[in-house]
Amino acid sequence: MGNSQFDHVSVTKKANIYFDGKCISHNLVFPDQTRKTLGVIMPGTLTFGTDTPEVMEIVQGKCRARIGPDGEWKTYEGGQQFRVPGQSSFEIEVSEPVHYVCHFSNQ
């Protein structure tokens, strides 16, 4: 993490659009079949469910997030990340556009 670009990836042409356009992302698949999404979250408070463990890398912007419905709110900004277990959820509160990469774990 920390690079400003990804090389040698396949990108799905159609965007994933969630929450009436408040979150828009594209799927990336790497040669080793690792999956990530690359996107932007617009201002608002959104709740995402997870099937597999995820790492949310904040590329640019600032947000608050909490893991699970009873988690503690923490602030994250560009260059920081947070982990979310599989079969869980996280809530994210965004006051300015947040650019992110979601890293999916195969574990």
Phi, psi and omega in degrees: 000159179106342176288154181270354178209161174246135178251155173058054179235157169262138182238130175288129184294322182276133181283153168271123181240120182238155173053051177054037176091002178287342175223122179231129182218167174236144178277135175243136175234126182269164181306330180273011180074009172297140180246143174216160166240148182235121185199190181226137173248126180272164183309136180152181176240120186234150176241127180245138173266151179240137172270311180246163177301145181226152168241121177265112178262120178274116182275315180206146181105183183220142181209170169241144180216155172219143182267124181073165184291340182248011182291164179275134177291132177227149181265137178228147176218177183315131180095353180251167181211162172219153183254142179232127179293161173291159180054044182221202177203164170216151177248137181230133180246121188238129179250350175216157181306133179245121175269134185216163168234128175257118180263120180267137178266143177268006183272000000 
